[in-house]
Amino acid sequence: MASLFSVYILFQEYRAMRIGEDIKVLEAEIATHEERHDEKVKYNAEFMEISRRLSEVVEFKQGRLVASDLLLSLSSRLLDGMYLEQVDYMEGRANIQGNVLVSAEEASRLVNEYLKSIEEADVMQGLLDEYKLTSLERAGAGNGIVFRIEVTKKEEKK
């Protein structure tokens, strides 16, 4: 019985020794994985920082109207006999003022065509979306008809 007990203890010692060796092998493997993990975490942090910066740039660009694009778009849609006098843009509102050098009846038609053209083209690039003709009146000293167009953001109904 003692010999059986001795064999059992030797087997347990051998098993403990093998488990100890397996633990050392696994700890070495874990150490190499930790190094690679730390490197990947570092790369991920760098990627997240770059991604955050790019998101800020995209957000900034989306919310801004490029003045030269606006002026080119507005002026390229002018019809014969029309010219712009003033364009004001502030966040949430744009005012366009121009002059039409034709008769009053023709001026109304031209300005309405122009208004429809800039509205369909979305010259405010989605920032403003409600286009209204606010004024159409004879200029002083018989120098044509002055028009004013206001572009605003539609108020959302709650």
Secondary structure as GFF3:
##gff-version 3
##sequence-region A 1 158
A	DSSP	alpha_helix	2	62	.	.	.	ID=ss1
A	DSSP	alpha_helix	67	76	.	.	.	ID=ss2
A	DSSP	beta_strand	82	90	.	.	.	ID=ss3
A	DSSP	beta_strand	93	100	.	.	.	ID=ss4
A	DSSP	alpha_helix	104	121	.	.	.	ID=ss5
A	DSSP	beta_strand	130	138	.	.	.	ID=ss6
A	DSSP	three_ten_helix	140	142	.	.	.	ID=ss7
A	DSSP	beta_strand	145	152	.	.	.	ID=ss8
###
